[in-house]
């Protein structure tokens, strides 16, 4: 049961599989923190800062995945996903700002 798959060579441009996995794990942790801190109403500035960090991480992951589209015939992460996540992010940010859950 101690078998890992870090020996697999997956090329993400200049990044290794371990680096991409670390970024995705960090995004998961921030994604778990934001709703809890929003419910507790601890600090609107902290919530806004965490959302900026989360957005930067999602932007980075989307950039890495869309760069894979240039290498393969079939798209790994289509451009429509980038558009969809952008619209969802704008909608959520506007609704959180309207409820005074984040600072502008």
N, C-alpha and C positions, 0 to 999 in steps of 0.2 A: 504494500500500500504506500510505500515511500517513493513511488515512481513519479518523476516530473517530466515535463516536456520542454524544458528550456534548451534542450539540445537542438530543437527544430530551428532551422535557419529561415526566418521570414524577413524579407527585405522591405522596409518602409522608407526607402530613400537613404538618408543618413542615420536614421534611428533604428535601434534594435527592437526586438519584440519585448524585451524587458523594460525598455524606456517607455514604449507605448502602453504597456500594461500598468506601469507605475502611474502614468498620467490618467488613465481610465480609472484606476483605484482611487486616486486623489479626487477625481470628479465625483465618484460615488460617495466618498466621505462628505464632501461639501454639499452634495445633493441631499444627504441625510440631515445635515445640520440646519440648512436654511428653513425648511418647514417647521422644525421644532423651535427655532429662535423666533420665527414669525408668530407662532402661537403664543409663546411666552411673552412676547412684546418686550424683549430685553433692551434692544437698541436698534433704532431704525438705521443708524449709520453703520453698525456692524452688519446688519442684514444686507444693506446696499453694497458694502465692501465685499461680502462673500458672494453676492450675485455677480459682481464685476469679475472676481476671480473665477467663478464658475463659467461665466460667459467666455472669458479668455481661454479657458481649458477646452470648452466645446469648440471654439473657433480653431484652436490648434489641432484637435483631433479631426475635425472636418477637413481642414487643410491637408493633413497627412493622407487621409482616406481619398480625397478627390485627386491628389497627385498620383494615386495608384491607377486612376482611370487612364492615364497616358500610357501606362505600361501594358495594359491588357485590352483585349478587344471588347469584352463585356465590362460595363462599369461596376466598380466595387462599391462606390457610394455615389449615387446619382446626384446631379445638380438640383433636382427637385427636392431632395432631402434637405439641402442647404436652405432653399427657399422656404420649405415647410418649417424648419426649426427657427428660422428668422422671424416668421410671422407669429409663431407660438410664443417666442421670447418677447416680441413687442407687445403682444396682447397681455401676457402675464405681468410684464413690467408696468404697463399702464394700469392694470387692475390693482396691483399692489401699491402703486403710488396713489391711486384714488382712495384707497383704504388707509392711507398714511402708515403703511407697513414698512416702506423704504423711503429714504431721503432722496431728493433729486440732486 
